[in-house]
Amino acid sequence: MTTWEVDDGIGILTLDNPPQNYITDPAFVEIDRLREWTSESSLRGIIITGAGRHFSAGGDLSRIRDLAASESSLLSEMEKGLRILGHLDAIELPVIAAIRGACFGAGLEIALACHIRVCCENAIFAFPEINHGLVPGLGGASRIAAALGRSTALQILLSGDIIDASRALELKLVDHLVPARAAVDFSVSLIKKMVADRPLTAINSIVRAINNARVMSPHEAIEEETIMFCRLAAAADE
C-alpha cells in the first residue's frame, strides 16, 4: 500500500495502490514502521505522493462498509488512521504533499496533515463524503476548517464539489501550483532550499515552535519558543 525511500536526506512516502491509489484501510501504513522510517537521523524533510497518475482517489467504500458491520471495529481502525495522520502532522521536519491527479476524501485528509501542499496543474480536490451520507473520518473537516476558515470549509464539505488546481491555489488549499509531473521535483527543491546547511536541532525547533502555536496557549507557545532559543544559543557556544 505504501513504499518508502530516502534520497539525499529526503524521505519519500508513496501511496502505492494504482491506478487510483485508493486507501483500502484507514491504517494505510503500519504506525511503528512509519515512526521508524521518519526518525532516521539522516532525514531533513519528507514528501508524500501517489504512484502513477493520482495522489489518492480516497477511501475504499466497500472496505468501510465491511468494517461498519461492527461500529466498534470500525472505530478501532479509524483511530489507527488518526494516529498515523497525527504523527505526520507532528513530525519536526518539513512534510510536503506532492499532488497530481485526484486527491479526494481520505487522500485529501492525508494531504491536509502535511505542512505544505504542492500540486500539479492537473490536480483535482474534493471531499465527496457528503454524497454518501458521511463526513470525513480522519480529521479532514477540522483540518480544512483550520486551514481555510469555517465558511469555505462548509461550502467544500457540504457541496462535495470538485475543485481544480487553480481554484485550490486561490483558496490556499495548496501552497504551490506547478506544471504537470513536476510536483515531486519541485517539492525536493523546496525542502533543500528550506533546510540546506541548517542544523537539524534548529529545523526541529522551528517546526516544533509552529506546531506549539496550534496546540498551546499563546503564552505557553511563546515561553517554549524562548526556551528553545536559549537552548540552541547555549549549544552554539559550547
Sequence and secondary structure as in RCSB ss.txt:
>XXXX:A:sequence
MTTWEVDDGIGILTLDNPPQNYITDPAFVEIDRLREWTSESSLRGIIITGAGRHFSAGGDLSRIRDLAASESSLL
SEMEKGLRILGHLDAIELPVIAAIRGACFGAGLEIALACHIRVCCENAIFAFPEINHGLVPGLGGASRIAAALGR
STALQILLSGDIIDASRALELKLVDHLVPARAAVDFSVSLIKKMVADRPLTAINSIVRAINNARVMSPHEAIEEE
TIMFCRLAAAADE
>XXXX:A:secstr
 EEEEEETTEEEEEE  TTTT B SSS S HHHHHHHHT TT SEEEEEESTT SB  B HHHHHHHTTSHHHHH
HHHHHHHHHHHHHHH SS EEEEE SEEETHHHHHHHHSSEEEEETT EEE GGGGGT   SSSHHHHHHHHH H
HHHHHHHHH   EEHHHHHHHTSSSEEE TT HHHHHHHHHHHHHTT  HHHHHHHHHHHHHHHHS HHHHHHHH
HHHHHHHHHHHT 
